[in-house]
Amino acid sequence: MHYWVRASSSDFAGSLPQPRSGHTAVNIGKSKVIFFGGLVDKKFLSDTYVYDIENKLWFQPECTGSGSDGQVGPCPRAFHVAAAIDCHMFVFGGRSSSKRLGDFWVLDTDIWQWSELTGFGDLPSARDFAGASAIGNQKIVMFGGWDSKKWLSDVYLLDTISLEWMELSVSGSSPPPRCGHTATMVEKRLLVYGGRGGGGPIMGDLWALKGLIEGENETPGWTQLKLPGQAPSPRCGHTVTSGGLYLLLFGGHGTGGWLSRYDIYYNDCIILDRVSAQWKRLPTTNESPPARAYHSMTSIGSRHLLFGGYDGKVTFGDFWWLVPEGDPIAKRLTASPPRNFREDQGSIVSNDSDLSAVEEREKEEDSISELQKRLEISVSLSNAGREIIDVSEDKEFCELASRITGDKISSGGKDAIGVLRDHWKTVDPKAMTLKELGPLLHDYQRLITHHIEKSGSDVQSIETGLLGKEAYRFYHLRNATQLRMDDIPKLLAEYQKLLPG
């Protein structure tokens, strides 16, 4: 059994990173984790933060160095790749504003010095949303990405001593081109899962690449793995983290347009059991963090640390621990709940949010949640990891229609749709009852799904869809308890615009 526990003020000291998504986080041995770059409010970042594991201390190192343009370190970026070899963190590519990057940097974490490197051999093209992983203590493998014109399926090996790049020639079938996937070395194989491919589909396939280990005399080749068990739904922007005898997959998003507000964002934990070679759901006993994509998840001993990400509406700056049963952090759940540290970072829309406003918002959310519990209102609505519930199966929707008309409405759904849509077309938001919020949110999500299916998936490039849409702002919500009081008139207004004329 595992537990999600939001980090408390006693967990860390020092200067904490601001909210972000699209950043990287790599472990340097067992002593520290290095966080670099990312994106918040359309601003690309170039800062470096370090978490000192032993001292539980966050700090920003004073880095030195020089690049080809005279800068100390890499320019601001997000959606790059980073991998650690000994005390060095290597960074390649990414995106800065509308430009894909193809530069190559290394940070020496012993002396905190950046160096821009000139590679040799088969240099990879500029790209973002690639996947990369260290092979032992000398090489790095990189797969796929997006170069602004096409999705990629090439494989590159970097020798970090000679700085020579080599494009790997792979025989046989290979994964379709993609970006936003994960690429994780497991012993002698590179495992690639998910991502978004040519034409826009979100993928849920798993591939293994052999022939990466020098001296093994294996011909490089891909194999698609179709494992039994509870496989994750197709997604991109997720993380895969090693947990010893298993790999832990968390979060990501699927369906709809690229990073648009009507995507479905996930907060489920699925493990790939390396012993039984099957997918399993990781059992957790308490509330999970809000759904998100393009976050980071790092292993620190038997614990996992989640930071940041984006959910189609807000950029997160919260920290969460995922810990096994018996961990001292898990014992907090049986004691009095601690005050969450950096409460102003739970979810943001702009950097101007102050603590008092966030605390007031959380009070409102708690009030709604408590009232719903007292009134026995269902809070099981979800579009994260499940299909949108059909109206014929939505008992809460039909029961509400029966209460409004005073007559029994059948579970067939058509009569209930007419009653409630006529009601919500003219109702004053101040006159709405709490019991209406769940059914309203559900029907709002159904209308959007119908609109997407009717018009075709709105496959948008990140240039037009990047963190900026206002439409469908509530589609990603898992249940009505996530609504704030001031969201209710906004939800109703968007719902009324979606209603057929």
JOPEFEN-V980421 format. One record per pair of residues at least 24 apart in sequence whose C-alpha atoms are under 7 Angstrom apart, sorted by the first residue. I is the first residue (numbers start at 1). J is the second residue. If there is no record, write none. Layout:
I	J
I	J
//
This chain:
1	283
1	284
1	324
1	325
2	283
2	284
2	285
2	322
2	323
2	324
2	325
3	284
3	285
3	286
3	322
3	323
3	324
3	325
3	330
4	286
4	287
4	288
4	320
4	321
4	322
4	323
5	320
5	321
5	322
5	330
6	319
6	320
6	321
6	340
7	319
7	320
7	321
7	340
7	341
8	338
8	339
8	340
8	341
9	340
9	341
11	56
12	56
12	57
12	58
13	56
13	57
13	58
14	57
14	58
14	59
15	58
15	59
16	58
17	49
18	317
19	308
19	315
19	316
19	317
19	345
20	308
20	309
20	315
20	316
20	317
21	294
21	295
21	308
21	309
21	310
21	315
22	78
22	79
22	294
22	295
23	78
23	79
24	81
24	82
24	296
25	296
25	298
26	83
26	84
27	84
28	84
28	86
28	87
29	86
37	76
37	77
37	78
38	77
38	78
39	78
40	315
41	350
42	467
44	76
44	77
44	78
44	96
45	76
45	77
46	74
46	75
46	76
46	77
61	112
62	112
63	112
63	113
63	114
64	112
64	113
64	114
65	113
65	114
65	115
66	114
66	115
67	115
67	116
72	114
73	114
74	105
79	128
79	129
80	128
80	129
81	130
81	131
81	132
83	132
83	133
83	134
84	134
85	134
85	137
85	138
86	137
93	126
93	127
93	128
94	127
94	128
94	129
95	128
98	463
100	126
100	127
100	128
100	147
101	126
101	127
102	126
102	127
119	163
119	164
119	165
120	163
120	164
120	165
121	164
121	165
121	166
122	165
122	166
122	167
123	165
129	179
129	180
130	179
130	180
131	181
131	182
131	183
132	183
133	183
133	184
133	185
135	185
144	177
144	178
144	179
145	178
145	179
146	179
151	177
151	178
151	179
151	197
151	198
152	177
152	178
153	177
153	178
170	220
170	221
171	220
171	221
172	221
173	222
174	222
175	207
180	236
180	237
181	236
181	237
182	239
182	240
188	212
188	213
194	234
194	235
194	236
195	235
195	236
196	236
200	459
202	234
202	235
202	236
202	254
202	255
203	234
203	235
204	233
204	234
204	235
227	277
227	278
227	279
228	278
228	279
229	278
229	279
229	280
230	279
230	280
230	281
231	279
232	270
237	293
237	294
238	293
238	294
239	296
239	297
241	297
241	298
241	299
242	299
245	273
245	274
245	275
246	271
246	272
246	273
246	274
247	271
247	272
247	273
248	272
251	291
251	292
251	293
252	292
252	293
252	294
253	293
256	457
256	458
256	459
257	457
257	458
257	459
257	460
258	459
258	460
258	461
258	462
258	465
259	312
259	465
259	466
259	467
260	312
260	465
260	469
261	312
261	313
261	469
261	471
261	472
261	473
261	475
261	476
262	472
262	475
262	476
263	476
264	383
264	384
264	476
265	291
265	292
265	293
265	311
265	384
265	476
266	291
266	292
266	384
266	385
267	291
267	292
312	467
313	473
314	347
314	348
314	349
315	347
315	348
315	349
316	345
316	346
316	347
316	348
317	345
317	346
317	347
318	345
318	346
361	484
364	484
364	485
365	481
365	482
365	483
365	484
368	481
369	481
377	435
379	479
379	480
379	481
380	479
381	478
381	479
382	478
382	479
383	476
383	478
384	478
388	446
396	439
397	439
425	496
429	488
429	489
437	480
438	479
438	480
441	480
444	495
445	475
447	498
//
